[in-house]
Amino acid sequence: MIKRMIVPILIGVVGIAILLWLGTWQVQRLAWKEGVLAEITAEISADPVPLPAMISTDMKYMPVTASGTIGQEELHVLVSRLQIGAGYRVIAPFELDDGRRVLLDRGFIKPDAKDTFRPSGPATIIGNLHWPDDMNSSTPEPDMVKNIWFGRDIAEMATVLDTSEVLIVARADTGQGVEAMPVGITGIKNDHLGYAITWFSLAFVWFGMTLFLLWRIKTRTV
């Protein structure tokens, strides 16, 4: 009977060890990810600086302030907010006092406000530089006729609105009826706790299955 139990015991021990290691690794990854998110949060909420003359994508999340004129043209990006529902992000051109033109994410409007006039004109914007990860291979092409976009395609939007490929996401409301949707960490995935629980749960199940198999072997040899 002992000889018949050796292989199941070895398989059980090795399987449990691997699953526990994977769970522990995910706990370590969770701590690392929480540290990264804390750094991003601190960077997002830092005091704004004047918009640099030279801008690159490694400035993502940089808090900035800029003065200029909000254009009347708008692009509407379909989004959904928890406990609020569907609506649109309003992307408008923003011409800076130095003549540069950038994209401005003014914030959220409800569907019935899509065709409502919104104030534009001179403004001082406080926000964050951002290059969002909205686009992937499954994102539909924008409906140009209805002016409905399904993600913030910075390059395409810059072409349509004749701006540089730079987006400022406003921290505060930029006009009546537009609610700011500032940059945050809510869209950054952190699934490591769930993965850790899964691996530890599988280790527990593996342990139970090993005991059950050993019990079956014992009862069959009695």
C-alpha positions, 0 to 999 in steps of 0.5 A, spaced: 500 500 500 505 504 501 508 503 494 502 505 491 501 511 495 508 514 493 507 517 486 500 520 488 504 523 494 509 526 490 504 529 485 500 532 490 506 535 494 509 538 487 502 540 485 501 544 491 508 547 492 507 549 485 500 552 486 503 556 493 509 558 489 504 561 484 500 564 489 506 567 493 508 570 486 502 574 485 502 577 492 509 580 490 506 582 484 500 585 487 505 589 492 509 591 486 503 594 482 500 597 488 507 601 489 506 603 481 499 605 482 501 610 488 507 613 484 502 614 478 497 617 483 502 622 486 504 624 479 497 625 477 495 630 483 502 634 483 502 641 482 501 643 475 507 646 471 506 650 465 505 646 458 512 645 456 514 647 449 517 640 447 512 635 449 513 627 448 509 621 450 514 620 456 510 626 459 504 621 460 500 624 466 504 630 467 500 635 470 500 642 466 496 648 466 495 652 459 492 658 457 488 659 450 482 659 446 477 653 446 474 651 439 467 650 438 469 644 434 467 637 438 468 630 437 464 625 441 467 619 444 462 614 447 463 612 454 460 609 460 460 611 467 458 607 473 452 609 476 451 614 471 450 610 464 452 612 457 454 618 455 460 622 451 467 625 452 467 631 449 474 632 445 475 639 442 481 643 439 485 648 444 489 653 441 494 656 446 496 663 447 503 661 443 499 659 437 500 651 438 494 647 437 492 641 442 487 636 443 482 638 450 478 633 453 473 637 456 469 632 460 463 628 460 456 630 457 449 625 457 447 623 451 441 628 450 446 634 451 450 631 445 447 637 440 447 642 445 451 648 444 457 649 449 461 655 451 468 656 448 472 661 448 478 664 452 480 659 458 486 657 462 486 649 463 489 645 469 489 638 467 494 632 465 497 630 459 495 623 457 496 618 451 490 613 453 490 606 451 483 606 448 484 603 442 485 596 440 484 591 434 477 590 436 475 598 436 470 600 431 471 605 426 468 612 428 462 614 425 463 620 422 456 622 420 453 622 427 460 624 430 461 618 435 468 615 436 469 609 440 476 611 443 480 616 443 484 615 437 489 621 438 493 621 431 486 621 428 483 626 432 489 630 431 488 630 424 480 631 424 481 637 428 488 640 425 492 639 432 498 636 434 498 629 437 497 632 444 491 631 449 490 635 455 485 632 460 481 637 464 481 636 471 476 641 472 469 643 469 470 647 462 463 649 461 456 649 463 453 642 462 460 638 461 463 634 467 470 633 468 473 626 467 480 627 470 485 622 469 486 617 474 488 610 475 481 606 475 482 604 468 489 601 470 488 593 471 490 590 478 488 583 478 493 580 482 489 579 488 484 575 484 490 571 481 493 570 488 486 567 491 485 563 485 492 559 485 491 559 493 484 556 492 487 551 487 492 549 492 487 547 497 483 543 492 489 539 490 491 538 497 483 535 498 484 531 492 490 528 494 487 526 500 481 523 497 486 519 492 490 516 498 484 515 502 481 511 496 488 507 495 487 505 502 480 503 502 481 499 496 487 495 499 484 493 506 
